[in-house]
Amino acid sequence: MARGVNLKKLSDVRRLVASVINQLSRGEIEESKARTLGYLSSILRDVIKDCDLESRITELEKYLKEKKNEQF
């Protein structure tokens, strides 16, 4: 597996998981390592989704605050 993999987007995590699956099926990594990487990928997926949602909510709150200020 490549070192220093950039995992900032869900598509990056998807590529990592696909790579791990392929490496496991070819016998290039041990099952325990694949399981660990799968588990960590799942956690990272949730963190990325949560960060994206937080960012979207922050933008909506900012927009609503600006709209409220325009009304007065």
N, C-alpha and C positions, 0 to 999 in steps of 0.2 A: 504494500500500500504506500502511496505517495506521502511524503512528509510535508507538514505545513499546509494541509488542505484548507482552503478558504471556505468556511461554512457560515455564510451570512444570510442565505436565502433558502427557502424550502426546496428549491430545485437543486441546490448544492447538497443538501441532506439526502435527497432522493438519489442523486448520482453516487454518493458515498455508500448508501445502502445497497444499490445495485452492484457496485464494485465489490462490496463485501460478500454478497450472495454469489457472485461469479467466482471470487477467489475461494470461497468455501467449497463450491461445487467442483472446482479444479484441484482441491486438496492443497491449496497454497497457504491457507491459514487454518489454525486449529478452531474447533467448534467453540471452545470457551472464549477465544478472542472475538470470534464473530458474534457470539451472544452478547458480550460486553459492548462491542461497538453498536450493535442493534439497540441495546438498552440506552446507551448514551445518545444515540441518534434520536430515539423517541423523546428523551428529555429535551434535547436541543430543538426538536421540531416544536414542542409545546412552548418553549421559551421564545422562539422566533414568532410564533403565532400570537403569543401574549404581547410581545413588544410591538408588533404590527397593530394589534387592536388598541393598545394604549396610545400609540401615535395617532391613530384615526380618531379616537375619542377626544384627545387633546385638541386636534384640529377642529372638530365639531364644537367643542366648548368655546374655543377661541372665536369661531364664526358666530355662534349664538350670542356671545358677549358683545361682539362688534355690532351685530344687528340690534341688540337691545339698546346700546348706546346711541345708535342712529335714530331711534324712535324718540328719544328725549332731547 
